[in-house]
Amino acid sequence: MYKIAIAGASTLVGRELKDALSESPLAAANFVLLDEEQAQGQLDQVGDEITFVQAIAPDAFDRVDFTFFCGTEDLTRKHWRAALRAGSTVLDLSGALDQEPGVLVRAPWLSSEAVAADLFTPAVVPANPAALALALLLERLQQAAPVRTVFATLLLPASEFGRAALDELHQQTVSLLSFQGIPRELYDTQAAYNLLAGLGEAAKVSLGAVDARIRRQYAALSHGRWPALGLQIVTAPVFHGHTFSIAIELERPVEIATLEEALSGGHVDLVLEETDSPSNLAATGQNDVLVRLRPELDARNSTLVSRLWLWAASDNLRIQAQNAVECALDLRRLRPLGTVQ
């Protein structure tokens, strides 16, 4: 069996990853749960296996085949090289390593990734779930016609910034309903009942950093196959789920049916009924990106489309965890059983 370590096991992403691994061909592995001091000693579970969250000691990565980093960027930067020296394959869900030399951004859901991992790949970054959703939709549309431009507005949930953001959004909501002062430690502004394209000056999270990461990883997945991404990020007063409003212009008009056929397929659920709008609530627990197509019809021909809108939603934590597991399964061919143990 493989031995798998999850560093940052008590985070939102770490908990979702444990569920995804329990449902995967890696479920029979031996798991080691690691985290920072405040989470040490917590009783936790992966599948049917009960275990404790441990400290990241100097020997924490010994004989570990795969190490998933699910915590903060600082946690990843502090320990990832130690995992490599111990012979472990590193998968970084924090996004801290996507600019490190030789580290690949991966998304096995895409039909043909331009670069594949090999024995000399130091680590892999499973693509950010927003970058993955946008890349998946663009790859599908390219099958119908070349895409000239793409502009997306991403409504970002609190879970993008971890448990502290969930707690602050909840506390702000309760405080506002009670006509009390609101906590602002993380956002440094009112996030509840509000849509924001920027946060307070003392905010501990950064929309600019999220924007830059999505653009970098989208470009890494694209390898020049799709147009540059125009992106606007807005924080939404919701706890979970990405939602997207995407404007696309094609190089030439195509039939609406051709676009619908191109979008349909694995990991994309094309919603055709007007009453079933994709939403962050509808996407909860789903492995697919939910999409509705709204064409800008050509006045001369009501069946041809060169401009269109996509309204899409996905479970950001679920998609990220599923992509990470797919990356590990893809890397398994480079690490046959018995390589380390």
BALOBA-1460 file (C-alpha; in Angstrom, 3 decimals):
// residues 341
<rec num="1" residu="m" x="0.000" y="0.000" z="0.000"/>
<rec num="2" residu="y" x="0.965" y="3.604" z="-0.449"/>
<rec num="3" residu="k" x="1.678" y="5.899" z="2.485"/>
<rec num="4" residu="i" x="0.070" y="9.334" z="2.120"/>
<rec num="5" residu="a" x="0.634" y="12.439" z="4.253"/>
<rec num="6" residu="i" x="-1.808" y="15.354" z="4.366"/>
<rec num="7" residu="a" x="-0.134" y="18.504" z="5.676"/>
<rec num="8" residu="g" x="-2.818" y="20.957" z="6.744"/>
<rec num="9" residu="a" x="-5.279" y="18.143" z="7.390"/>
<rec num="10" residu="s" x="-7.616" y="20.244" z="9.561"/>
<rec num="11" residu="t" x="-8.182" y="22.972" z="6.929"/>
<rec num="12" residu="l" x="-11.300" y="23.139" z="4.760"/>
<rec num="13" residu="v" x="-9.377" y="21.843" z="1.745"/>
<rec num="14" residu="g" x="-7.717" y="19.154" z="3.861"/>
<rec num="15" residu="r" x="-11.073" y="17.853" z="5.081"/>
<rec num="16" residu="e" x="-12.481" y="17.787" z="1.546"/>
<rec num="17" residu="l" x="-9.353" y="15.994" z="0.315"/>
<rec num="18" residu="k" x="-9.750" y="13.277" z="2.946"/>
<rec num="19" residu="d" x="-13.267" y="12.583" z="1.674"/>
<rec num="20" residu="a" x="-12.082" y="12.520" z="-1.952"/>
<rec num="21" residu="l" x="-9.229" y="10.129" z="-1.144"/>
<rec num="22" residu="s" x="-11.621" y="7.860" z="0.756"/>
<rec num="23" residu="e" x="-13.709" y="7.507" z="-2.417"/>
<rec num="24" residu="s" x="-10.720" y="6.924" z="-4.720"/>
<rec num="25" residu="p" x="-8.471" y="3.969" z="-5.625"/>
<rec num="26" residu="l" x="-6.039" y="5.351" z="-3.007"/>
<rec num="27" residu="a" x="-8.500" y="4.701" z="-0.168"/>
<rec num="28" residu="a" x="-6.528" y="1.661" z="1.030"/>
<rec num="29" residu="a" x="-3.366" y="3.714" z="1.667"/>
<rec num="30" residu="n" x="-1.898" y="4.371" z="5.098"/>
<rec num="31" residu="f" x="-2.576" y="8.014" z="6.007"/>
<rec num="32" residu="v" x="-0.590" y="10.412" z="8.154"/>
<rec num="33" residu="l" x="-2.373" y="13.639" z="9.139"/>
<rec num="34" residu="l" x="-0.102" y="16.613" z="9.823"/>
<rec num="35" residu="d" x="-0.782" y="20.217" z="10.770"/>
<rec num="36" residu="e" x="0.400" y="23.244" z="12.692"/>
<rec num="37" residu="e" x="0.471" y="23.422" z="16.477"/>
<rec num="38" residu="q" x="-3.103" y="24.564" z="17.122"/>
<rec num="39" residu="a" x="-4.518" y="21.477" z="15.386"/>
<rec num="40" residu="q" x="-2.200" y="18.873" z="16.902"/>
<rec num="41" residu="g" x="-3.809" y="16.059" z="18.873"/>
<rec num="42" residu="q" x="-7.214" y="16.371" z="17.225"/>
<rec num="43" residu="l" x="-8.937" y="13.069" z="16.553"/>
<rec num="44" residu="d" x="-9.675" y="12.688" z="12.846"/>
<rec num="45" residu="q" x="-10.701" y="10.110" z="10.287"/>
<rec num="46" residu="v" x="-9.890" y="9.118" z="6.692"/>
<rec num="47" residu="g" x="-12.411" y="6.597" z="5.415"/>
<rec num="48" residu="d" x="-12.738" y="3.998" z="8.182"/>
<rec num="49" residu="e" x="-9.314" y="4.784" z="9.638"/>
<rec num="50" residu="i" x="-9.260" y="6.764" z="12.917"/>
<rec num="51" residu="t" x="-6.070" y="8.705" z="13.624"/>
<rec num="52" residu="f" x="-4.648" y="11.801" z="15.303"/>
<rec num="53" residu="v" x="-3.352" y="14.991" z="13.735"/>
<rec num="54" residu="q" x="0.402" y="15.062" z="14.342"/>
<rec num="55" residu="a" x="3.099" y="17.707" z="14.430"/>
<rec num="56" residu="i" x="5.297" y="18.158" z="11.365"/>
<rec num="57" residu="a" x="8.458" y="16.715" z="12.881"/>
<rec num="58" residu="p" x="11.819" y="16.388" z="11.051"/>
<rec num="59" residu="d" x="11.005" y="12.757" z="10.201"/>
<rec num="60" residu="a" x="7.330" y="13.359" z="9.362"/>
<rec num="61" residu="f" x="7.814" y="12.565" z="5.657"/>
<rec num="62" residu="d" x="9.939" y="9.435" z="6.036"/>
<rec num="63" residu="r" x="8.712" y="6.611" z="3.790"/>
<rec num="64" residu="v" x="5.802" y="8.757" z="2.552"/>
<rec num="65" residu="d" x="4.886" y="8.227" z="-1.117"/>
<rec num="66" residu="f" x="2.620" y="11.264" z="-1.624"/>
<rec num="67" residu="t" x="2.412" y="14.458" z="0.452"/>
<rec num="68" residu="f" x="-0.551" y="16.773" z="-0.097"/>
<rec num="69" residu="f" x="0.008" y="20.320" z="1.212"/>
<rec num="70" residu="c" x="-3.429" y="21.777" z="2.066"/>
<rec num="71" residu="g" x="-2.523" y="24.457" z="4.588"/>
<rec num="72" residu="t" x="-1.186" y="27.970" z="4.270"/>
<rec num="73" residu="e" x="1.382" y="29.018" z="1.699"/>
<rec num="74" residu="d" x="3.868" y="29.535" z="4.531"/>
<rec num="75" residu="l" x="3.363" y="25.956" z="5.716"/>
<rec num="76" residu="t" x="4.063" y="24.632" z="2.221"/>
<rec num="77" residu="r" x="7.160" y="26.774" z="1.695"/>
<rec num="78" residu="k" x="8.533" y="25.722" z="5.075"/>
<rec num="79" residu="h" x="8.226" y="21.961" z="4.591"/>
<rec num="80" residu="w" x="7.946" y="20.997" z="0.918"/>
<rec num="81" residu="r" x="11.680" y="20.564" z="0.335"/>
<rec num="82" residu="a" x="11.913" y="18.294" z="3.390"/>
<rec num="83" residu="a" x="9.223" y="16.110" z="1.834"/>
<rec num="84" residu="l" x="11.180" y="15.993" z="-1.430"/>
<rec num="85" residu="r" x="14.413" y="15.065" z="0.367"/>
<rec num="86" residu="a" x="12.546" y="12.203" z="2.046"/>
<rec num="87" residu="g" x="11.591" y="10.871" z="-1.391"/>
<rec num="88" residu="s" x="7.933" y="11.898" z="-1.302"/>
<rec num="89" residu="t" x="6.003" y="13.186" z="-4.316"/>
<rec num="90" residu="v" x="4.655" y="16.653" z="-3.448"/>
<rec num="91" residu="l" x="1.189" y="17.919" z="-4.458"/>
<rec num="92" residu="d" x="0.627" y="21.541" z="-3.467"/>
<rec num="93" residu="l" x="-3.004" y="22.603" z="-3.009"/>
<rec num="94" residu="s" x="-1.985" y="25.894" z="-1.360"/>
<rec num="95" residu="g" x="-0.695" y="27.330" z="-4.663"/>
<rec num="96" residu="a" x="2.570" y="28.426" z="-3.046"/>
<rec num="97" residu="l" x="4.781" y="26.609" z="-5.553"/>
<rec num="98" residu="d" x="3.259" y="27.513" z="-8.928"/>
<rec num="99" residu="q" x="6.212" y="29.810" z="-9.729"/>
<rec num="100" residu="e" x="8.948" y="27.437" z="-8.546"/>
<rec num="101" residu="p" x="11.276" y="26.170" z="-11.317"/>
<rec num="102" residu="g" x="10.184" y="22.818" z="-12.699"/>
<rec num="103" residu="v" x="6.928" y="22.655" z="-10.727"/>
<rec num="104" residu="l" x="3.972" y="21.870" z="-12.995"/>
<rec num="105" residu="v" x="0.389" y="23.099" z="-12.774"/>
<rec num="106" residu="r" x="-1.756" y="20.075" z="-13.619"/>
<rec num="107" residu="a" x="-5.378" y="19.342" z="-14.488"/>
<rec num="108" residu="p" x="-5.923" y="15.773" z="-15.753"/>
<rec num="109" residu="w" x="-9.559" y="16.652" z="-16.554"/>
<rec num="110" residu="l" x="-8.330" y="18.567" z="-19.594"/>
<rec num="111" residu="s" x="-8.281" y="16.234" z="-22.582"/>
<rec num="112" residu="s" x="-4.706" y="16.967" z="-23.659"/>
<rec num="113" residu="e" x="-2.316" y="18.641" z="-21.264"/>
<rec num="114" residu="a" x="0.675" y="20.054" z="-23.111"/>
<rec num="115" residu="v" x="3.238" y="19.030" z="-20.466"/>
<rec num="116" residu="a" x="3.252" y="15.794" z="-18.483"/>
<rec num="117" residu="a" x="5.070" y="15.103" z="-15.227"/>
<rec num="118" residu="d" x="8.165" y="12.922" z="-15.279"/>
<rec num="119" residu="l" x="10.685" y="11.581" z="-12.778"/>
<rec num="120" residu="f" x="12.431" y="14.957" z="-12.652"/>
<rec num="121" residu="t" x="9.323" y="16.962" z="-11.751"/>
<rec num="122" residu="p" x="10.004" y="18.267" z="-8.202"/>
<rec num="123" residu="a" x="6.354" y="18.908" z="-7.339"/>
<rec num="124" residu="v" x="2.902" y="19.321" z="-8.859"/>
<rec num="125" residu="v" x="0.317" y="22.040" z="-8.233"/>
<rec num="126" residu="p" x="-3.230" y="20.754" z="-8.840"/>
<rec num="127" residu="a" x="-4.780" y="23.706" z="-10.677"/>
<rec num="128" residu="n" x="-6.791" y="26.299" z="-8.768"/>
<rec num="129" residu="p" x="-10.477" y="25.278" z="-9.110"/>
<rec num="130" residu="a" x="-11.450" y="28.596" z="-10.755"/>
<rec num="131" residu="a" x="-8.603" y="28.342" z="-13.281"/>
<rec num="132" residu="l" x="-9.566" y="24.708" z="-13.927"/>
<rec num="133" residu="a" x="-13.255" y="25.517" z="-14.494"/>
<rec num="134" residu="l" x="-12.430" y="28.335" z="-16.920"/>
<rec num="135" residu="a" x="-9.858" y="26.219" z="-18.765"/>
<rec num="136" residu="l" x="-12.287" y="23.309" z="-19.054"/>
<rec num="137" residu="l" x="-14.997" y="25.509" z="-20.572"/>
<rec num="138" residu="l" x="-12.581" y="27.194" z="-22.991"/>
<rec num="139" residu="e" x="-11.173" y="23.855" z="-24.113"/>
<rec num="140" residu="r" x="-14.691" y="22.608" z="-24.858"/>
<rec num="141" residu="l" x="-15.717" y="25.737" z="-26.784"/>
<rec num="142" residu="q" x="-12.547" y="25.581" z="-28.884"/>
<rec num="143" residu="q" x="-13.897" y="22.339" z="-30.306"/>
<rec num="144" residu="a" x="-16.762" y="24.311" z="-31.862"/>
<rec num="145" residu="a" x="-14.844" y="27.390" z="-33.060"/>
<rec num="146" residu="p" x="-11.684" y="29.344" z="-32.165"/>
<rec num="147" residu="v" x="-12.300" y="31.689" z="-29.232"/>
<rec num="148" residu="r" x="-11.307" y="35.314" z="-29.883"/>
<rec num="149" residu="t" x="-11.851" y="36.849" z="-26.419"/>
<rec num="150" residu="v" x="-12.940" y="35.730" z="-22.956"/>
<rec num="151" residu="f" x="-13.874" y="37.959" z="-20.026"/>
<rec num="152" residu="a" x="-14.970" y="36.504" z="-16.697"/>
<rec num="153" residu="t" x="-16.327" y="37.868" z="-13.428"/>
<rec num="154" residu="l" x="-15.713" y="35.448" z="-10.562"/>
<rec num="155" residu="l" x="-17.868" y="35.709" z="-7.419"/>
<rec num="156" residu="l" x="-15.584" y="34.485" z="-4.657"/>
<rec num="157" residu="p" x="-16.909" y="32.714" z="-1.517"/>
<rec num="158" residu="a" x="-15.516" y="33.036" z="1.997"/>
<rec num="159" residu="s" x="-14.195" y="29.452" z="1.912"/>
<rec num="160" residu="e" x="-11.561" y="30.593" z="-0.607"/>
<rec num="161" residu="f" x="-9.752" y="32.146" z="2.377"/>
<rec num="162" residu="g" x="-10.225" y="29.306" z="4.840"/>
<rec num="163" residu="r" x="-12.072" y="28.697" z="8.069"/>
<rec num="164" residu="a" x="-11.237" y="32.104" z="9.571"/>
<rec num="165" residu="a" x="-13.067" y="33.830" z="6.702"/>
<rec num="166" residu="l" x="-16.115" y="31.580" z="7.171"/>
<rec num="167" residu="d" x="-16.189" y="32.419" z="10.866"/>
<rec num="168" residu="e" x="-15.850" y="36.172" z="10.267"/>
<rec num="169" residu="l" x="-18.590" y="36.215" z="7.612"/>
<rec num="170" residu="h" x="-20.867" y="34.293" z="9.981"/>
<rec num="171" residu="q" x="-20.102" y="36.618" z="12.894"/>
<rec num="172" residu="q" x="-20.628" y="39.695" z="10.733"/>
<rec num="173" residu="t" x="-24.020" y="38.378" z="9.591"/>
<rec num="174" residu="v" x="-25.165" y="37.660" z="13.154"/>
<rec num="175" residu="s" x="-23.862" y="41.012" z="14.418"/>
<rec num="176" residu="l" x="-25.600" y="43.000" z="11.692"/>
<rec num="177" residu="l" x="-28.914" y="41.265" z="12.396"/>
<rec num="178" residu="s" x="-28.436" y="42.156" z="16.077"/>
<rec num="179" residu="f" x="-27.501" y="45.780" z="15.279"/>
<rec num="180" residu="q" x="-24.034" y="45.324" z="16.809"/>
<rec num="181" residu="g" x="-20.550" y="46.221" z="15.654"/>
<rec num="182" residu="i" x="-18.997" y="43.722" z="13.241"/>
<rec num="183" residu="p" x="-15.608" y="41.953" z="13.440"/>
<rec num="184" residu="r" x="-13.180" y="43.068" z="10.701"/>
<rec num="185" residu="e" x="-9.976" y="41.216" z="11.566"/>
<rec num="186" residu="l" x="-9.656" y="39.336" z="8.278"/>
<rec num="187" residu="y" x="-11.519" y="41.403" z="5.671"/>
<rec num="188" residu="d" x="-11.069" y="44.827" z="7.325"/>
<rec num="189" residu="t" x="-14.475" y="45.749" z="5.885"/>
<rec num="190" residu="q" x="-18.082" y="44.544" z="5.827"/>
<rec num="191" residu="a" x="-18.224" y="41.355" z="3.767"/>
<rec num="192" residu="a" x="-21.693" y="40.245" z="4.917"/>
<rec num="193" residu="y" x="-24.604" y="41.401" z="2.733"/>
<rec num="194" residu="n" x="-22.066" y="43.066" z="0.459"/>
<rec num="195" residu="l" x="-20.331" y="42.639" z="-2.913"/>
<rec num="196" residu="l" x="-16.761" y="43.924" z="-3.007"/>
<rec num="197" residu="a" x="-14.075" y="44.317" z="-5.657"/>
<rec num="198" residu="g" x="-11.557" y="45.347" z="-2.987"/>
<rec num="199" residu="l" x="-10.985" y="44.832" z="0.733"/>
<rec num="200" residu="g" x="-9.818" y="47.093" z="3.559"/>
<rec num="201" residu="e" x="-6.241" y="48.375" z="3.756"/>
<rec num="202" residu="a" x="-5.479" y="46.143" z="6.755"/>
<rec num="203" residu="a" x="-7.110" y="43.008" z="5.300"/>
<rec num="204" residu="k" x="-5.205" y="39.788" z="5.938"/>
<rec num="205" residu="v" x="-6.323" y="38.321" z="2.612"/>
<rec num="206" residu="s" x="-5.760" y="39.709" z="-0.867"/>
<rec num="207" residu="l" x="-8.030" y="39.654" z="-3.889"/>
<rec num="208" residu="g" x="-5.046" y="40.705" z="-5.990"/>
<rec num="209" residu="a" x="-3.139" y="37.566" z="-4.985"/>
<rec num="210" residu="v" x="-6.112" y="35.363" z="-5.904"/>
<rec num="211" residu="d" x="-6.487" y="37.194" z="-9.236"/>
<rec num="212" residu="a" x="-2.790" y="36.756" z="-10.070"/>
<rec num="213" residu="r" x="-2.825" y="33.057" z="-9.167"/>
<rec num="214" residu="i" x="-5.866" y="32.309" z="-11.326"/>
<rec num="215" residu="r" x="-4.346" y="34.157" z="-14.285"/>
<rec num="216" residu="r" x="-0.984" y="32.373" z="-13.887"/>
<rec num="217" residu="q" x="-2.505" y="28.950" z="-13.631"/>
<rec num="218" residu="y" x="-4.968" y="29.528" z="-16.469"/>
<rec num="219" residu="a" x="-2.006" y="30.559" z="-18.654"/>
<rec num="220" residu="a" x="-0.035" y="27.510" z="-17.501"/>
<rec num="221" residu="l" x="-2.898" y="25.205" z="-18.473"/>
<rec num="222" residu="s" x="-3.450" y="27.036" z="-21.752"/>
<rec num="223" residu="h" x="0.091" y="26.931" z="-23.160"/>
<rec num="224" residu="g" x="-1.104" y="29.482" z="-25.702"/>
<rec num="225" residu="r" x="-4.028" y="27.376" z="-26.928"/>
<rec num="226" residu="w" x="-6.694" y="29.818" z="-25.685"/>
<rec num="227" residu="p" x="-6.902" y="33.628" z="-25.582"/>
<rec num="228" residu="a" x="-5.666" y="35.623" z="-22.598"/>
<rec num="229" residu="l" x="-8.135" y="35.779" z="-19.729"/>
<rec num="230" residu="g" x="-9.849" y="39.035" z="-18.794"/>
<rec num="231" residu="l" x="-10.758" y="38.605" z="-15.139"/>
<rec num="232" residu="q" x="-12.614" y="40.564" z="-12.450"/>
<rec num="233" residu="i" x="-12.928" y="39.125" z="-8.924"/>
<rec num="234" residu="v" x="-15.733" y="40.132" z="-6.585"/>
<rec num="235" residu="t" x="-16.194" y="38.801" z="-3.057"/>
<rec num="236" residu="a" x="-19.702" y="37.446" z="-2.527"/>
<rec num="237" residu="p" x="-21.434" y="37.109" z="0.883"/>
<rec num="238" residu="v" x="-21.675" y="33.320" z="0.553"/>
<rec num="239" residu="f" x="-19.795" y="30.586" z="2.343"/>
<rec num="240" residu="h" x="-19.018" y="28.102" z="-0.445"/>
<rec num="241" residu="g" x="-18.947" y="27.761" z="-4.222"/>
<rec num="242" residu="h" x="-17.528" y="29.637" z="-7.198"/>
<rec num="243" residu="t" x="-19.937" y="31.358" z="-9.566"/>
<rec num="244" residu="f" x="-18.876" y="32.861" z="-12.886"/>
<rec num="245" residu="s" x="-20.331" y="35.263" z="-15.426"/>
<rec num="246" residu="i" x="-18.320" y="34.720" z="-18.623"/>
<rec num="247" residu="a" x="-18.541" y="36.711" z="-21.873"/>
<rec num="248" residu="i" x="-17.033" y="34.990" z="-24.929"/>
<rec num="249" residu="e" x="-16.576" y="36.024" z="-28.544"/>
<rec num="250" residu="l" x="-15.836" y="33.408" z="-31.200"/>
<rec num="251" residu="e" x="-13.814" y="33.903" z="-34.363"/>
<rec num="252" residu="r" x="-16.806" y="32.846" z="-36.499"/>
<rec num="253" residu="p" x="-20.532" y="32.211" z="-36.032"/>
<rec num="254" residu="v" x="-21.584" y="28.645" z="-35.220"/>
<rec num="255" residu="e" x="-24.859" y="26.848" z="-34.596"/>
<rec num="256" residu="i" x="-26.242" y="26.944" z="-31.056"/>
<rec num="257" residu="a" x="-26.580" y="23.164" z="-31.132"/>
<rec num="258" residu="t" x="-22.875" y="22.876" z="-31.969"/>
<rec num="259" residu="l" x="-21.961" y="24.937" z="-28.903"/>
<rec num="260" residu="e" x="-24.225" y="22.873" z="-26.657"/>
<rec num="261" residu="e" x="-22.707" y="19.658" z="-27.971"/>
<rec num="262" residu="a" x="-19.162" y="20.983" z="-27.456"/>
<rec num="263" residu="l" x="-19.820" y="22.038" z="-23.856"/>
<rec num="264" residu="s" x="-21.523" y="18.796" z="-22.848"/>
<rec num="265" residu="g" x="-19.386" y="15.971" z="-21.556"/>
<rec num="266" residu="g" x="-17.366" y="14.763" z="-18.602"/>
<rec num="267" residu="h" x="-17.058" y="17.204" z="-15.672"/>
<rec num="268" residu="v" x="-19.405" y="19.756" z="-17.290"/>
<rec num="269" residu="d" x="-23.161" y="19.651" z="-16.677"/>
<rec num="270" residu="l" x="-24.946" y="21.823" z="-19.252"/>
<rec num="271" residu="v" x="-28.194" y="23.125" z="-17.734"/>
<rec num="272" residu="l" x="-30.888" y="23.638" z="-20.368"/>
<rec num="273" residu="e" x="-33.973" y="24.255" z="-18.222"/>
<rec num="274" residu="e" x="-34.700" y="27.913" z="-17.421"/>
<rec num="275" residu="t" x="-35.894" y="26.981" z="-13.943"/>
<rec num="276" residu="d" x="-32.650" y="25.190" z="-12.967"/>
<rec num="277" residu="s" x="-30.105" y="27.974" z="-12.859"/>
<rec num="278" residu="p" x="-26.561" y="26.980" z="-11.877"/>
<rec num="279" residu="s" x="-25.755" y="28.338" z="-8.407"/>
<rec num="280" residu="n" x="-23.258" y="27.871" z="-5.634"/>
<rec num="281" residu="l" x="-25.983" y="26.020" z="-3.706"/>
<rec num="282" residu="a" x="-26.822" y="23.702" z="-6.628"/>
<rec num="283" residu="a" x="-23.111" y="22.964" z="-7.156"/>
<rec num="284" residu="t" x="-22.499" y="21.887" z="-3.544"/>
<rec num="285" residu="g" x="-21.031" y="18.384" z="-3.471"/>
<rec num="286" residu="q" x="-20.949" y="18.131" z="-7.266"/>
<rec num="287" residu="n" x="-17.866" y="16.979" z="-9.196"/>
<rec num="288" residu="d" x="-19.052" y="18.855" z="-12.304"/>
<rec num="289" residu="v" x="-19.058" y="22.489" z="-13.376"/>
<rec num="290" residu="l" x="-22.699" y="23.539" z="-13.852"/>
<rec num="291" residu="v" x="-23.176" y="25.775" z="-16.912"/>
<rec num="292" residu="r" x="-25.974" y="27.642" z="-18.639"/>
<rec num="293" residu="l" x="-25.431" y="29.020" z="-22.164"/>
<rec num="294" residu="r" x="-27.083" y="32.289" z="-23.205"/>
<rec num="295" residu="p" x="-26.287" y="33.179" z="-26.825"/>
<rec num="296" residu="e" x="-26.245" y="36.662" z="-28.342"/>
<rec num="297" residu="l" x="-28.202" y="35.750" z="-31.464"/>
<rec num="298" residu="d" x="-27.272" y="37.037" z="-34.899"/>
<rec num="299" residu="a" x="-30.110" y="39.326" z="-36.135"/>
<rec num="300" residu="r" x="-29.839" y="37.796" z="-39.620"/>
<rec num="301" residu="n" x="-29.849" y="34.169" z="-38.504"/>
<rec num="302" residu="s" x="-31.384" y="33.100" z="-35.191"/>
<rec num="303" residu="t" x="-29.446" y="29.816" z="-35.093"/>
<rec num="304" residu="l" x="-25.930" y="31.256" z="-35.495"/>
<rec num="305" residu="v" x="-23.890" y="32.595" z="-32.574"/>
<rec num="306" residu="s" x="-20.556" y="34.399" z="-32.385"/>
<rec num="307" residu="r" x="-21.043" y="36.022" z="-28.957"/>
<rec num="308" residu="l" x="-22.316" y="34.215" z="-25.886"/>
<rec num="309" residu="w" x="-22.615" y="34.360" z="-22.130"/>
<rec num="310" residu="l" x="-21.937" y="31.489" z="-19.758"/>
<rec num="311" residu="w" x="-23.302" y="31.451" z="-16.218"/>
<rec num="312" residu="a" x="-21.404" y="28.748" z="-14.327"/>
<rec num="313" residu="a" x="-21.060" y="27.416" z="-10.802"/>
<rec num="314" residu="s" x="-18.811" y="24.868" z="-9.123"/>
<rec num="315" residu="d" x="-18.004" y="23.584" z="-5.641"/>
<rec num="316" residu="n" x="-14.561" y="25.140" z="-5.185"/>
<rec num="317" residu="l" x="-13.400" y="22.804" z="-2.407"/>
<rec num="318" residu="r" x="-14.787" y="19.658" z="-4.026"/>
<rec num="319" residu="i" x="-13.310" y="20.452" z="-7.447"/>
<rec num="320" residu="q" x="-9.922" y="21.239" z="-5.918"/>
<rec num="321" residu="a" x="-9.837" y="17.991" z="-3.943"/>
<rec num="322" residu="q" x="-10.998" y="15.856" z="-6.883"/>
<rec num="323" residu="n" x="-8.379" y="17.419" z="-9.167"/>
<rec num="324" residu="a" x="-5.660" y="16.757" z="-6.584"/>
<rec num="325" residu="v" x="-6.640" y="13.092" z="-6.351"/>
<rec num="326" residu="e" x="-6.643" y="12.821" z="-10.160"/>
<rec num="327" residu="c" x="-3.144" y="14.330" z="-10.200"/>
<rec num="328" residu="a" x="-1.971" y="11.736" z="-7.660"/>
<rec num="329" residu="l" x="-3.480" y="8.891" z="-9.682"/>
<rec num="330" residu="d" x="-1.769" y="10.275" z="-12.777"/>
<rec num="331" residu="l" x="1.562" y="10.412" z="-10.922"/>
<rec num="332" residu="r" x="1.116" y="6.875" z="-9.610"/>
<rec num="333" residu="r" x="2.650" y="5.502" z="-12.808"/>
<rec num="334" residu="l" x="5.908" y="7.255" z="-11.802"/>
<rec num="335" residu="r" x="5.829" y="5.706" z="-8.324"/>
<rec num="336" residu="p" x="5.009" y="1.991" z="-8.539"/>
<rec num="337" residu="l" x="4.240" y="0.160" z="-5.321"/>
<rec num="338" residu="g" x="7.351" y="-0.576" z="-3.299"/>
<rec num="339" residu="t" x="9.435" y="2.375" z="-4.534"/>
<rec num="340" residu="v" x="9.686" y="3.822" z="-1.032"/>
<rec num="341" residu="q" x="8.347" y="1.202" z="1.344"/>
